[in-house]
Amino acid sequence: SEFAGEAVSFTAAQGGTYTITRAEAELERPPVISVPSKPDDTEDEPETETPATPVFNDVSEDDYFAAAVDWAVENEITAGVSESSFAPDAPCTRAEVVTFLWRADGSPEITGSEDSPFSDVSDDACYADAVRWAVSEGIAQGTSETTFSPDEIVTRGRAVTFLWRTNGSPAVSGDT
């Protein structure tokens, strides 16, 4: 089907809702919107539109990062710190940054040991797979042989190093 010039598919879901999926070739996981189905006896009631991404009190559409926040939330790379707050000025931890990168890469399966090599990353931590992935891909390493320091704040230098390594450590051309 097509809606507003975009290819979409409609799937009936539980609870009387339909899932509308936009087909976008460049996304690993296409954005999905669930909307309530409208019973036949309420045809005259006005429809309300469900936003594709949450509206955060601390992210204005004029903020330079607003589109990036929408993209990251829509693609399930991150979420708000609550239903109404994103906390754009909050610092990020090592666990959060490697989790963002892992999710942006499609949350790939990690082959090999399911056990964390780090005493401070429990195997059931929500970021454990992301840490194992980042270490196995050479994106991050422990802060020691036995610790990852998941709650340590990431500096700008460390953040760009993680990004650079995520992109294959490309050579610098010298033309900056």
Rosetta blueprint (number, residue, H / E / L):
1 S L
2 E E
3 F E
4 A L
5 G L
6 E E
7 A E
8 V E
9 S E
10 F E
11 T E
12 A E
13 A E
14 Q H
15 G H
16 G H
17 T E
18 Y E
19 T E
20 I E
21 T E
22 R E
23 A L
24 E L
25 A L
26 E L
27 L L
28 E L
29 R L
30 P L
31 P L
32 V E
33 I E
34 S E
35 V E
36 P E
37 S L
38 K L
39 P L
40 D H
41 D H
42 T H
43 E L
44 D L
45 E L
46 P L
47 E L
48 T L
49 E L
50 T L
51 P L
52 A L
53 T L
54 P L
55 V L
56 F L
57 N L
58 D L
59 V L
60 S L
61 E L
62 D L
63 D L
64 Y L
65 F L
66 A H
67 A H
68 A H
69 V H
70 D H
71 W H
72 A H
73 V H
74 E H
75 N L
76 E L
77 I L
78 T L
79 A L
80 G L
81 V L
82 S L
83 E L
84 S L
85 S L
86 F L
87 A L
88 P L
89 D L
90 A L
91 P L
92 C L
93 T E
94 R H
95 A H
96 E H
97 V H
98 V H
99 T H
100 F H
101 L H
102 W H
103 R H
104 A H
105 D L
106 G L
107 S L
108 P L
109 E L
110 I L
111 T L
112 G L
113 S L
114 E L
115 D L
116 S L
117 P L
118 F L
119 S L
120 D L
121 V L
122 S L
123 D L
124 D L
125 A L
126 C L
127 Y L
128 A H
129 D H
130 A H
131 V H
132 R H
133 W H
134 A H
135 V H
136 S H
137 E L
138 G L
139 I L
140 A L
141 Q L
142 G L
143 T L
144 S L
145 E L
146 T L
147 T L
148 F L
149 S L
150 P L
151 D L
152 E L
153 I E
154 V L
155 T L
156 R H
157 G H
158 R H
159 A H
160 V H
161 T H
162 F H
163 L H
164 W H
165 R H
166 T H
167 N L
168 G L
169 S L
170 P L
171 A L
172 V L
173 S L
174 G L
175 D L
176 T L
